[in-house]
Amino acid sequence: MEVRPHPVIKQLGDTKRESWNAGAGRHAGSVAAASMLFGGLGIFFLYYSYSDPMLSTYVLILIGSASGIVWSTGG
């Protein structure tokens, strides 16, 4: 005799899995957006660090953060 799950239980399981995947996609998108923001600000400060060398510390921090995010997410 074959045991089959109740249709309601099967449907709830599928819904939970789909919502988890949607949350993972939103998380990956927000991490990518943060990485682009840090990288863009790093390039902005790199441009202006030629006039004020103290801005180069921001360049190192921002571009390093963006690179670390990209490397940690495998992108």
mmCIF file of the N, C-alpha and C atoms, coordinates in Angstrom:
data_MODEL
# 
_entry.id   MODEL 
# 
loop_
_atom_site.group_PDB 
_atom_site.id 
_atom_site.type_symbol 
_atom_site.label_atom_id 
_atom_site.label_alt_id 
_atom_site.label_comp_id 
_atom_site.label_asym_id 
_atom_site.label_entity_id 
_atom_site.label_seq_id 
_atom_site.pdbx_PDB_ins_code 
_atom_site.Cartn_x 
_atom_site.Cartn_y 
_atom_site.Cartn_z 
_atom_site.occupancy 
_atom_site.B_iso_or_equiv 
_atom_site.pdbx_formal_charge 
_atom_site.auth_seq_id 
_atom_site.auth_comp_id 
_atom_site.auth_asym_id 
_atom_site.auth_atom_id 
_atom_site.pdbx_PDB_model_num 
ATOM 1   N N  . MET A 1 1  ? 0.841  -1.178 0.000  1.00 0.00 ? 1  MET A N  1 
ATOM 2   C CA . MET A 1 1  ? 0.000  0.000  0.000  1.00 0.00 ? 1  MET A CA 1 
ATOM 3   C C  . MET A 1 1  ? 0.892  1.250  0.000  1.00 0.00 ? 1  MET A C  1 
ATOM 4   N N  . GLU A 1 2  ? 0.588  2.172  -0.854 1.00 0.00 ? 2  GLU A N  1 
ATOM 5   C CA . GLU A 1 2  ? 1.390  3.392  -1.002 1.00 0.00 ? 2  GLU A CA 1 
ATOM 6   C C  . GLU A 1 2  ? 0.838  4.497  -0.099 1.00 0.00 ? 2  GLU A C  1 
ATOM 7   N N  . VAL A 1 3  ? 1.732  5.172  0.608  1.00 0.00 ? 3  VAL A N  1 
ATOM 8   C CA . VAL A 1 3  ? 1.337  6.256  1.500  1.00 0.00 ? 3  VAL A CA 1 
ATOM 9   C C  . VAL A 1 3  ? 1.545  7.575  0.763  1.00 0.00 ? 3  VAL A C  1 
ATOM 10  N N  . ARG A 1 4  ? 0.465  8.349  0.658  1.00 0.00 ? 4  ARG A N  1 
ATOM 11  C CA . ARG A 1 4  ? 0.541  9.638  -0.020 1.00 0.00 ? 4  ARG A CA 1 
ATOM 12  C C  . ARG A 1 4  ? 0.246  10.749 0.989  1.00 0.00 ? 4  ARG A C  1 
ATOM 13  N N  . PRO A 1 5  ? 0.945  11.901 0.866  1.00 0.00 ? 5  PRO A N  1 
ATOM 14  C CA . PRO A 1 5  ? 0.643  13.005 1.784  1.00 0.00 ? 5  PRO A CA 1 
ATOM 15  C C  . PRO A 1 5  ? -0.701 13.631 1.450  1.00 0.00 ? 5  PRO A C  1 
ATOM 16  N N  . HIS A 1 6  ? -1.319 14.184 2.454  1.00 0.00 ? 6  HIS A N  1 
ATOM 17  C CA . HIS A 1 6  ? -2.590 14.872 2.262  1.00 0.00 ? 6  HIS A CA 1 
ATOM 18  C C  . HIS A 1 6  ? -2.360 16.063 1.336  1.00 0.00 ? 6  HIS A C  1 
ATOM 19  N N  . PRO A 1 7  ? -3.275 16.367 0.399  1.00 0.00 ? 7  PRO A N  1 
ATOM 20  C CA . PRO A 1 7  ? -3.065 17.471 -0.551 1.00 0.00 ? 7  PRO A CA 1 
ATOM 21  C C  . PRO A 1 7  ? -2.826 18.825 0.111  1.00 0.00 ? 7  PRO A C  1 
ATOM 22  N N  . VAL A 1 8  ? -3.464 19.096 1.248  1.00 0.00 ? 8  VAL A N  1 
ATOM 23  C CA . VAL A 1 8  ? -3.279 20.378 1.924  1.00 0.00 ? 8  VAL A CA 1 
ATOM 24  C C  . VAL A 1 8  ? -1.866 20.480 2.478  1.00 0.00 ? 8  VAL A C  1 
ATOM 25  N N  . ILE A 1 9  ? -1.351 19.408 3.047  1.00 0.00 ? 9  ILE A N  1 
ATOM 26  C CA . ILE A 1 9  ? 0.008  19.412 3.597  1.00 0.00 ? 9  ILE A CA 1 
ATOM 27  C C  . ILE A 1 9  ? 1.028  19.592 2.478  1.00 0.00 ? 9  ILE A C  1 
ATOM 28  N N  . LYS A 1 10 ? 0.811  18.919 1.363  1.00 0.00 ? 10 LYS A N  1 
ATOM 29  C CA . LYS A 1 10 ? 1.722  19.068 0.230  1.00 0.00 ? 10 LYS A CA 1 
ATOM 30  C C  . LYS A 1 10 ? 1.714  20.516 -0.274 1.00 0.00 ? 10 LYS A C  1 
ATOM 31  N N  . GLN A 1 11 ? 0.534  21.122 -0.348 1.00 0.00 ? 11 GLN A N  1 
ATOM 32  C CA . GLN A 1 11 ? 0.431  22.502 -0.832 1.00 0.00 ? 11 GLN A CA 1 
ATOM 33  C C  . GLN A 1 11 ? 1.125  23.472 0.126  1.00 0.00 ? 11 GLN A C  1 
ATOM 34  N N  . LEU A 1 12 ? 0.972  23.300 1.420  1.00 0.00 ? 12 LEU A N  1 
ATOM 35  C CA . LEU A 1 12 ? 1.627  24.181 2.383  1.00 0.00 ? 12 LEU A CA 1 
ATOM 36  C C  . LEU A 1 12 ? 3.143  24.063 2.294  1.00 0.00 ? 12 LEU A C  1 
ATOM 37  N N  . GLY A 1 13 ? 3.629  22.849 2.089  1.00 0.00 ? 13 GLY A N  1 
ATOM 38  C CA . GLY A 1 13 ? 5.074  22.659 1.963  1.00 0.00 ? 13 GLY A CA 1 
ATOM 39  C C  . GLY A 1 13 ? 5.633  23.378 0.755  1.00 0.00 ? 13 GLY A C  1 
ATOM 40  N N  . ASP A 1 14 ? 4.904  23.320 -0.370 1.00 0.00 ? 14 ASP A N  1 
ATOM 41  C CA . ASP A 1 14 ? 5.369  24.005 -1.579 1.00 0.00 ? 14 ASP A CA 1 
ATOM 42  C C  . ASP A 1 14 ? 5.373  25.515 -1.397 1.00 0.00 ? 14 ASP A C  1 
ATOM 43  N N  . THR A 1 15 ? 4.367  26.050 -0.719 1.00 0.00 ? 15 THR A N  1 
ATOM 44  C CA . THR A 1 15 ? 4.277  27.495 -0.502 1.00 0.00 ? 15 THR A CA 1 
ATOM 45  C C  . THR A 1 15 ? 5.436  27.977 0.367  1.00 0.00 ? 15 THR A C  1 
ATOM 46  N N  . LYS A 1 16 ? 5.752  27.217 1.392  1.00 0.00 ? 16 LYS A N  1 
ATOM 47  C CA . LYS A 1 16 ? 6.845  27.606 2.277  1.00 0.00 ? 16 LYS A CA 1 
ATOM 48  C C  . LYS A 1 16 ? 8.176  27.626 1.519  1.00 0.00 ? 16 LYS A C  1 
ATOM 49  N N  . ARG A 1 17 ? 8.383  26.644 0.681  1.00 0.00 ? 17 ARG A N  1 
ATOM 50  C CA . ARG A 1 17 ? 9.622  26.570 -0.082 1.00 0.00 ? 17 ARG A CA 1 
ATOM 51  C C  . ARG A 1 17 ? 9.725  27.731 -1.063 1.00 0.00 ? 17 ARG A C  1 
ATOM 52  N N  . GLU A 1 18 ? 8.635  28.062 -1.735 1.00 0.00 ? 18 GLU A N  1 
ATOM 53  C CA . GLU A 1 18 ? 8.648  29.163 -2.698 1.00 0.00 ? 18 GLU A CA 1 
ATOM 54  C C  . GLU A 1 18 ? 8.892  30.502 -2.015 1.00 0.00 ? 18 GLU A C  1 
ATOM 55  N N  . SER A 1 19 ? 8.312  30.716 -0.844 1.00 0.00 ? 19 SER A N  1 
ATOM 56  C CA . SER A 1 19 ? 8.529  31.988 -0.158 1.00 0.00 ? 19 SER A CA 1 
ATOM 57  C C  . SER A 1 19 ? 9.966  32.097 0.336  1.00 0.00 ? 19 SER A C  1 
ATOM 58  N N  . TRP A 1 20 ? 10.574 30.969 0.723  1.00 0.00 ? 20 TRP A N  1 
ATOM 59  C CA . TRP A 1 20 ? 11.975 31.007 1.142  1.00 0.00 ? 20 TRP A CA 1 
ATOM 60  C C  . TRP A 1 20 ? 12.863 31.385 -0.035 1.00 0.00 ? 20 TRP A C  1 
ATOM 61  N N  . ASN A 1 21 ? 12.601 30.832 -1.207 1.00 0.00 ? 21 ASN A N  1 
ATOM 62  C CA . ASN A 1 21 ? 13.400 31.158 -2.386 1.00 0.00 ? 21 ASN A CA 1 
ATOM 63  C C  . ASN A 1 21 ? 13.238 32.620 -2.774 1.00 0.00 ? 21 ASN A C  1 
ATOM 64  N N  . ALA A 1 22 ? 12.056 33.165 -2.632 1.00 0.00 ? 22 ALA A N  1 
ATOM 65  C CA . ALA A 1 22 ? 11.843 34.578 -2.954 1.00 0.00 ? 22 ALA A CA 1 
ATOM 66  C C  . ALA A 1 22 ? 12.613 35.463 -1.982 1.00 0.00 ? 22 ALA A C  1 
ATOM 67  N N  . GLY A 1 23 ? 12.650 35.090 -0.723 1.00 0.00 ? 23 GLY A N  1 
ATOM 68  C CA . GLY A 1 23 ? 13.408 35.858 0.265  1.00 0.00 ? 23 GLY A CA 1 
ATOM 69  C C  . GLY A 1 23 ? 14.895 35.802 -0.010 1.00 0.00 ? 23 GLY A C  1 
ATOM 70  N N  . ALA A 1 24 ? 15.386 34.650 -0.447 1.00 0.00 ? 24 ALA A N  1 
ATOM 71  C CA . ALA A 1 24 ? 16.811 34.517 -0.766 1.00 0.00 ? 24 ALA A CA 1 
ATOM 72  C C  . ALA A 1 24 ? 17.168 35.393 -1.967 1.00 0.00 ? 24 ALA A C  1 
ATOM 73  N N  . GLY A 1 25 ? 16.273 35.486 -2.928 1.00 0.00 ? 25 GLY A N  1 
ATOM 74  C CA . GLY A 1 25 ? 16.520 36.343 -4.091 1.00 0.00 ? 25 GLY A CA 1 
ATOM 75  C C  . GLY A 1 25 ? 16.560 37.812 -3.729 1.00 0.00 ? 25 GLY A C  1 
ATOM 76  N N  . ARG A 1 26 ? 15.656 38.215 -2.836 1.00 0.00 ? 26 ARG A N  1 
ATOM 77  C CA . ARG A 1 26 ? 15.674 39.614 -2.396 1.00 0.00 ? 26 ARG A CA 1 
ATOM 78  C C  . ARG A 1 26 ? 16.938 39.917 -1.613 1.00 0.00 ? 26 ARG A C  1 
ATOM 79  N N  . HIS A 1 27 ? 17.387 38.973 -0.810 1.00 0.00 ? 27 HIS A N  1 
ATOM 80  C CA . HIS A 1 27 ? 18.611 39.184 -0.032 1.00 0.00 ? 27 HIS A CA 1 
ATOM 81  C C  . HIS A 1 27 ? 19.814 39.324 -0.973 1.00 0.00 ? 27 HIS A C  1 
ATOM 82  N N  . ALA A 1 28 ? 19.892 38.476 -1.965 1.00 0.00 ? 28 ALA A N  1 
ATOM 83  C CA . ALA A 1 28 ? 21.009 38.554 -2.909 1.00 0.00 ? 28 ALA A CA 1 
ATOM 84  C C  . ALA A 1 28 ? 20.981 39.868 -3.682 1.00 0.00 ? 28 ALA A C  1 
ATOM 85  N N  . GLY A 1 29 ? 19.800 40.334 -4.024 1.00 0.00 ? 29 GLY A N  1 
ATOM 86  C CA . GLY A 1 29 ? 19.691 41.609 -4.733 1.00 0.00 ? 29 GLY A CA 1 
ATOM 87  C C  . GLY A 1 29 ? 20.103 42.786 -3.880 1.00 0.00 ? 29 GLY A C  1 
ATOM 88  N N  . SER A 1 30 ? 19.734 42.756 -2.617 1.00 0.00 ? 30 SER A N  1 
ATOM 89  C CA . SER A 1 30 ? 20.113 43.872 -1.740 1.00 0.00 ? 30 SER A CA 1 
ATOM 90  C C  . SER A 1 30 ? 21.611 43.863 -1.449 1.00 0.00 ? 30 SER A C  1 
ATOM 91  N N  . VAL A 1 31 ? 22.215 42.692 -1.345 1.00 0.00 ? 31 VAL A N  1 
ATOM 92  C CA . VAL A 1 31 ? 23.663 42.613 -1.136 1.00 0.00 ? 31 VAL A CA 1 
ATOM 93  C C  . VAL A 1 31 ? 24.397 43.110 -2.375 1.00 0.00 ? 31 VAL A C  1 
ATOM 94  N N  . ALA A 1 32 ? 23.906 42.760 -3.554 1.00 0.00 ? 32 ALA A N  1 
ATOM 95  C CA . ALA A 1 32 ? 24.519 43.253 -4.792 1.00 0.00 ? 32 ALA A CA 1 
ATOM 96  C C  . ALA A 1 32 ? 24.384 44.767 -4.903 1.00 0.00 ? 32 ALA A C  1 
ATOM 97  N N  . ALA A 1 33 ? 23.242 45.303 -4.490 1.00 0.00 ? 33 ALA A N  1 
ATOM 98  C CA . ALA A 1 33 ? 23.051 46.760 -4.532 1.00 0.00 ? 33 ALA A CA 1 
ATOM 99  C C  . ALA A 1 33 ? 24.003 47.465 -3.566 1.00 0.00 ? 33 ALA A C  1 
ATOM 100 N N  . ALA A 1 34 ? 24.200 46.893 -2.392 1.00 0.00 ? 34 ALA A N  1 
ATOM 101 C CA . ALA A 1 34 ? 25.144 47.487 -1.435 1.00 0.00 ? 34 ALA A CA 1 
ATOM 102 C C  . ALA A 1 34 ? 26.554 47.451 -1.986 1.00 0.00 ? 34 ALA A C  1 
ATOM 103 N N  . SER A 1 35 ? 26.910 46.360 -2.642 1.00 0.00 ? 35 SER A N  1 
ATOM 104 C CA . SER A 1 35 ? 28.248 46.262 -3.231 1.00 0.00 ? 35 SER A CA 1 
ATOM 105 C C  . SER A 1 35 ? 28.445 47.315 -4.329 1.00 0.00 ? 35 SER A C  1 
ATOM 106 N N  . MET A 1 36 ? 27.426 47.517 -5.153 1.00 0.00 ? 36 MET A N  1 
ATOM 107 C CA . MET A 1 36 ? 27.536 48.538 -6.201 1.00 0.00 ? 36 MET A CA 1 
ATOM 108 C C  . MET A 1 36 ? 27.619 49.937 -5.611 1.00 0.00 ? 36 MET A C  1 
ATOM 109 N N  . LEU A 1 37 ? 26.880 50.169 -4.531 1.00 0.00 ? 37 LEU A N  1 
ATOM 110 C CA . LEU A 1 37 ? 26.935 51.467 -3.866 1.00 0.00 ? 37 LEU A CA 1 
ATOM 111 C C  . LEU A 1 37 ? 28.329 51.730 -3.308 1.00 0.00 ? 37 LEU A C  1 
ATOM 112 N N  . PHE A 1 38 ? 28.895 50.749 -2.610 1.00 0.00 ? 38 PHE A N  1 
ATOM 113 C CA . PHE A 1 38 ? 30.246 50.912 -2.060 1.00 0.00 ? 38 PHE A CA 1 
ATOM 114 C C  . PHE A 1 38 ? 31.275 51.098 -3.163 1.00 0.00 ? 38 PHE A C  1 
ATOM 115 N N  . GLY A 1 39 ? 31.156 50.326 -4.232 1.00 0.00 ? 39 GLY A N  1 
ATOM 116 C CA . GLY A 1 39 ? 32.095 50.457 -5.341 1.00 0.00 ? 39 GLY A CA 1 
ATOM 117 C C  . GLY A 1 39 ? 31.994 51.807 -6.028 1.00 0.00 ? 39 GLY A C  1 
ATOM 118 N N  . GLY A 1 40 ? 30.765 52.273 -6.229 1.00 0.00 ? 40 GLY A N  1 
ATOM 119 C CA . GLY A 1 40 ? 30.571 53.582 -6.866 1.00 0.00 ? 40 GLY A CA 1 
ATOM 120 C C  . GLY A 1 40 ? 31.111 54.723 -6.025 1.00 0.00 ? 40 GLY A C  1 
ATOM 121 N N  . LEU A 1 41 ? 30.866 54.651 -4.724 1.00 0.00 ? 41 LEU A N  1 
ATOM 122 C CA . LEU A 1 41 ? 31.418 55.686 -3.843 1.00 0.00 ? 41 LEU A CA 1 
ATOM 123 C C  . LEU A 1 41 ? 32.938 55.608 -3.792 1.00 0.00 ? 41 LEU A C  1 
ATOM 124 N N  . GLY A 1 42 ? 33.467 54.392 -3.855 1.00 0.00 ? 42 GLY A N  1 
ATOM 125 C CA . GLY A 1 42 ? 34.922 54.239 -3.872 1.00 0.00 ? 42 GLY A CA 1 
ATOM 126 C C  . GLY A 1 42 ? 35.553 54.888 -5.092 1.00 0.00 ? 42 GLY A C  1 
ATOM 127 N N  . ILE A 1 43 ? 34.929 54.704 -6.249 1.00 0.00 ? 43 ILE A N  1 
ATOM 128 C CA . ILE A 1 43 ? 35.440 55.336 -7.476 1.00 0.00 ? 43 ILE A CA 1 
ATOM 129 C C  . ILE A 1 43 ? 35.288 56.850 -7.396 1.00 0.00 ? 43 ILE A C  1 
ATOM 130 N N  . PHE A 1 44 ? 34.175 57.315 -6.833 1.00 0.00 ? 44 PHE A N  1 
ATOM 131 C CA . PHE A 1 44 ? 33.964 58.753 -6.655 1.00 0.00 ? 44 PHE A CA 1 
ATOM 132 C C  . PHE A 1 44 ? 35.063 59.352 -5.788 1.00 0.00 ? 44 PHE A C  1 
ATOM 133 N N  . PHE A 1 45 ? 35.349 58.713 -4.655 1.00 0.00 ? 45 PHE A N  1 
ATOM 134 C CA . PHE A 1 45 ? 36.404 59.223 -3.774 1.00 0.00 ? 45 PHE A CA 1 
ATOM 135 C C  . PHE A 1 45 ? 37.793 59.050 -4.394 1.00 0.00 ? 45 PHE A C  1 
ATOM 136 N N  . LEU A 1 46 ? 37.965 58.042 -5.232 1.00 0.00 ? 46 LEU A N  1 
ATOM 137 C CA . LEU A 1 46 ? 39.243 57.874 -5.924 1.00 0.00 ? 46 LEU A CA 1 
ATOM 138 C C  . LEU A 1 46 ? 39.509 59.061 -6.842 1.00 0.00 ? 46 LEU A C  1 
ATOM 139 N N  . TYR A 1 47 ? 38.478 59.516 -7.530 1.00 0.00 ? 47 TYR A N  1 
ATOM 140 C CA . TYR A 1 47 ? 38.617 60.667 -8.415 1.00 0.00 ? 47 TYR A CA 1 
ATOM 141 C C  . TYR A 1 47 ? 39.016 61.912 -7.627 1.00 0.00 ? 47 TYR A C  1 
ATOM 142 N N  . TYR A 1 48 ? 38.362 62.145 -6.495 1.00 0.00 ? 48 TYR A N  1 
ATOM 143 C CA . TYR A 1 48 ? 38.639 63.347 -5.708 1.00 0.00 ? 48 TYR A CA 1 
ATOM 144 C C  . TYR A 1 48 ? 39.844 63.200 -4.782 1.00 0.00 ? 48 TYR A C  1 
ATOM 145 N N  . SER A 1 49 ? 40.401 61.997 -4.670 1.00 0.00 ? 49 SER A N  1 
ATOM 146 C CA . SER A 1 49 ? 41.582 61.836 -3.807 1.00 0.00 ? 49 SER A CA 1 
ATOM 147 C C  . SER A 1 49 ? 42.832 62.447 -4.437 1.00 0.00 ? 49 SER A C  1 
ATOM 148 N N  . TYR A 1 50 ? 42.772 62.755 -5.737 1.00 0.00 ? 50 TYR A N  1 
ATOM 149 C CA . TYR A 1 50 ? 43.916 63.429 -6.353 1.00 0.00 ? 50 TYR A CA 1 
ATOM 150 C C  . TYR A 1 50 ? 44.037 64.867 -5.861 1.00 0.00 ? 50 TYR A C  1 
ATOM 151 N N  . SER A 1 51 ? 42.945 65.487 -5.483 1.00 0.00 ? 51 SER A N  1 
ATOM 152 C CA . SER A 1 51 ? 43.010 66.845 -4.949 1.00 0.00 ? 51 SER A CA 1 
ATOM 153 C C  . SER A 1 51 ? 43.203 66.861 -3.438 1.00 0.00 ? 51 SER A C  1 
ATOM 154 N N  . ASP A 1 52 ? 42.730 65.834 -2.739 1.00 0.00 ? 52 ASP A N  1 
ATOM 155 C CA . ASP A 1 52 ? 42.895 65.748 -1.286 1.00 0.00 ? 52 ASP A CA 1 
ATOM 156 C C  . ASP A 1 52 ? 43.313 64.309 -0.933 1.00 0.00 ? 52 ASP A C  1 
ATOM 157 N N  . PRO A 1 53 ? 44.581 64.070 -0.686 1.00 0.00 ? 53 PRO A N  1 
ATOM 158 C CA . PRO A 1 53 ? 45.069 62.704 -0.434 1.00 0.00 ? 53 PRO A CA 1 
ATOM 159 C C  . PRO A 1 53 ? 44.444 62.017 0.781  1.00 0.00 ? 53 PRO A C  1 
ATOM 160 N N  . MET A 1 54 ? 43.845 62.760 1.697  1.00 0.00 ? 54 MET A N  1 
ATOM 161 C CA . MET A 1 54 ? 43.218 62.131 2.857  1.00 0.00 ? 54 MET A CA 1 
ATOM 162 C C  . MET A 1 54 ? 42.008 61.284 2.457  1.00 0.00 ? 54 MET A C  1 
ATOM 163 N N  . LEU A 1 55 ? 41.420 61.553 1.290  1.00 0.00 ? 55 LEU A N  1 
ATOM 164 C CA . LEU A 1 55 ? 40.267 60.779 0.832  1.00 0.00 ? 55 LEU A CA 1 
ATOM 165 C C  . LEU A 1 55 ? 40.647 59.371 0.386  1.00 0.00 ? 55 LEU A C  1 
ATOM 166 N N  . SER A 1 56 ? 41.936 59.122 0.230  1.00 0.00 ? 56 SER A N  1 
ATOM 167 C CA . SER A 1 56 ? 42.354 57.796 -0.223 1.00 0.00 ? 56 SER A CA 1 
ATOM 168 C C  . SER A 1 56 ? 42.038 56.713 0.808  1.00 0.00 ? 56 SER A C  1 
ATOM 169 N N  . THR A 1 57 ? 41.920 57.079 2.081  1.00 0.00 ? 57 THR A N  1 
ATOM 170 C CA . THR A 1 57 ? 41.527 56.078 3.078  1.00 0.00 ? 57 THR A CA 1 
ATOM 171 C C  . THR A 1 57 ? 40.096 55.607 2.831  1.00 0.00 ? 57 THR A C  1 
ATOM 172 N N  . TYR A 1 58 ? 39.212 56.510 2.430  1.00 0.00 ? 58 TYR A N  1 
ATOM 173 C CA . TYR A 1 58 ? 37.847 56.120 2.097  1.00 0.00 ? 58 TYR A CA 1 
ATOM 174 C C  . TYR A 1 58 ? 37.830 55.209 0.869  1.00 0.00 ? 58 TYR A C  1 
ATOM 175 N N  . VAL A 1 59 ? 38.727 55.501 -0.071 1.00 0.00 ? 59 VAL A N  1 
ATOM 176 C CA . VAL A 1 59 ? 38.815 54.677 -1.275 1.00 0.00 ? 59 VAL A CA 1 
ATOM 177 C C  . VAL A 1 59 ? 39.152 53.243 -0.890 1.00 0.00 ? 59 VAL A C  1 
ATOM 178 N N  . LEU A 1 60 ? 40.148 53.074 -0.052 1.00 0.00 ? 60 LEU A N  1 
ATOM 179 C CA . LEU A 1 60 ? 40.548 51.726 0.354  1.00 0.00 ? 60 LEU A CA 1 
ATOM 180 C C  . LEU A 1 60 ? 39.436 50.993 1.094  1.00 0.00 ? 60 LEU A C  1 
ATOM 181 N N  . ILE A 1 61 ? 38.754 51.689 1.980  1.00 0.00 ? 61 ILE A N  1 
ATOM 182 C CA . ILE A 1 61 ? 37.683 51.056 2.763  1.00 0.00 ? 61 ILE A CA 1 
ATOM 183 C C  . ILE A 1 61 ? 36.503 50.680 1.868  1.00 0.00 ? 61 ILE A C  1 
ATOM 184 N N  . LEU A 1 62 ? 36.064 51.610 1.017  1.00 0.00 ? 62 LEU A N  1 
ATOM 185 C CA . LEU A 1 62 ? 34.875 51.359 0.205  1.00 0.00 ? 62 LEU A CA 1 
ATOM 186 C C  . LEU A 1 62 ? 35.115 50.314 -0.881 1.00 0.00 ? 62 LEU A C  1 
ATOM 187 N N  . ILE A 1 63 ? 36.215 50.430 -1.596 1.00 0.00 ? 63 ILE A N  1 
ATOM 188 C CA . ILE A 1 63 ? 36.484 49.454 -2.648 1.00 0.00 ? 63 ILE A CA 1 
ATOM 189 C C  . ILE A 1 63 ? 36.825 48.093 -2.039 1.00 0.00 ? 63 ILE A C  1 
ATOM 190 N N  . GLY A 1 64 ? 37.487 48.092 -0.900 1.00 0.00 ? 64 GLY A N  1 
ATOM 191 C CA . GLY A 1 64 ? 37.740 46.832 -0.210 1.00 0.00 ? 64 GLY A CA 1 
ATOM 192 C C  . GLY A 1 64 ? 36.457 46.165 0.256  1.00 0.00 ? 64 GLY A C  1 
ATOM 193 N N  . SER A 1 65 ? 35.520 46.945 0.753  1.00 0.00 ? 65 SER A N  1 
ATOM 194 C CA . SER A 1 65 ? 34.221 46.391 1.173  1.00 0.00 ? 65 SER A CA 1 
ATOM 195 C C  . SER A 1 65 ? 33.448 45.837 -0.016 1.00 0.00 ? 65 SER A C  1 
ATOM 196 N N  . ALA A 1 66 ? 33.422 46.577 -1.101 1.00 0.00 ? 66 ALA A N  1 
ATOM 197 C CA . ALA A 1 66 ? 32.718 46.102 -2.297 1.00 0.00 ? 66 ALA A CA 1 
ATOM 198 C C  . ALA A 1 66 ? 33.351 44.825 -2.838 1.00 0.00 ? 66 ALA A C  1 
ATOM 199 N N  . SER A 1 67 ? 34.667 44.773 -2.860 1.00 0.00 ? 67 SER A N  1 
ATOM 200 C CA . SER A 1 67 ? 35.355 43.573 -3.341 1.00 0.00 ? 67 SER A CA 1 
ATOM 201 C C  . SER A 1 67 ? 35.097 42.390 -2.415 1.00 0.00 ? 67 SER A C  1 
ATOM 202 N N  . GLY A 1 68 ? 35.109 42.630 -1.109 1.00 0.00 ? 68 GLY A N  1 
ATOM 203 C CA . GLY A 1 68 ? 34.840 41.556 -0.158 1.00 0.00 ? 68 GLY A CA 1 
ATOM 204 C C  . GLY A 1 68 ? 33.437 40.993 -0.307 1.00 0.00 ? 68 GLY A C  1 
ATOM 205 N N  . ILE A 1 69 ? 32.463 41.860 -0.555 1.00 0.00 ? 69 ILE A N  1 
ATOM 206 C CA . ILE A 1 69 ? 31.086 41.393 -0.756 1.00 0.00 ? 69 ILE A CA 1 
ATOM 207 C C  . ILE A 1 69 ? 30.997 40.542 -2.015 1.00 0.00 ? 69 ILE A C  1 
ATOM 208 N N  . VAL A 1 70 ? 31.611 41.008 -3.083 1.00 0.00 ? 70 VAL A N  1 
ATOM 209 C CA . VAL A 1 70 ? 31.546 40.255 -4.334 1.00 0.00 ? 70 VAL A CA 1 
ATOM 210 C C  . VAL A 1 70 ? 32.233 38.914 -4.189 1.00 0.00 ? 70 VAL A C  1 
ATOM 211 N N  . TRP A 1 71 ? 33.398 38.873 -3.584 1.00 0.00 ? 71 TRP A N  1 
ATOM 212 C CA . TRP A 1 71 ? 34.113 37.605 -3.417 1.00 0.00 ? 71 TRP A CA 1 
ATOM 213 C C  . TRP A 1 71 ? 33.368 36.651 -2.486 1.00 0.00 ? 71 TRP A C  1 
ATOM 214 N N  . SER A 1 72 ? 32.715 37.170 -1.460 1.00 0.00 ? 72 SER A N  1 
ATOM 215 C CA . SER A 1 72 ? 32.019 36.291 -0.522 1.00 0.00 ? 72 SER A CA 1 
ATOM 216 C C  . SER A 1 72 ? 30.732 35.722 -1.091 1.00 0.00 ? 72 SER A C  1 
ATOM 217 N N  . THR A 1 73 ? 30.116 36.426 -2.030 1.00 0.00 ? 73 THR A N  1 
ATOM 218 C CA . THR A 1 73 ? 28.894 35.919 -2.637 1.00 0.00 ? 73 THR A CA 1 
ATOM 219 C C  . THR A 1 73 ? 29.167 35.101 -3.887 1.00 0.00 ? 73 THR A C  1 
ATOM 220 N N  . GLY A 1 74 ? 30.406 35.024 -4.307 1.00 0.00 ? 74 GLY A N  1 
ATOM 221 C CA . GLY A 1 74 ? 30.747 34.234 -5.475 1.00 0.00 ? 74 GLY A CA 1 
ATOM 222 C C  . GLY A 1 74 ? 30.407 34.903 -6.792 1.00 0.00 ? 74 GLY A C  1 
ATOM 223 N N  . GLY A 1 75 ? 30.211 36.221 -6.753 1.00 0.00 ? 75 GLY A N  1 
ATOM 224 C CA . GLY A 1 75 ? 29.812 36.943 -7.968 1.00 0.00 ? 75 GLY A CA 1 
ATOM 225 C C  . GLY A 1 75 ? 30.977 37.498 -8.650 1.00 0.00 ? 75 GLY A C  1 
# 
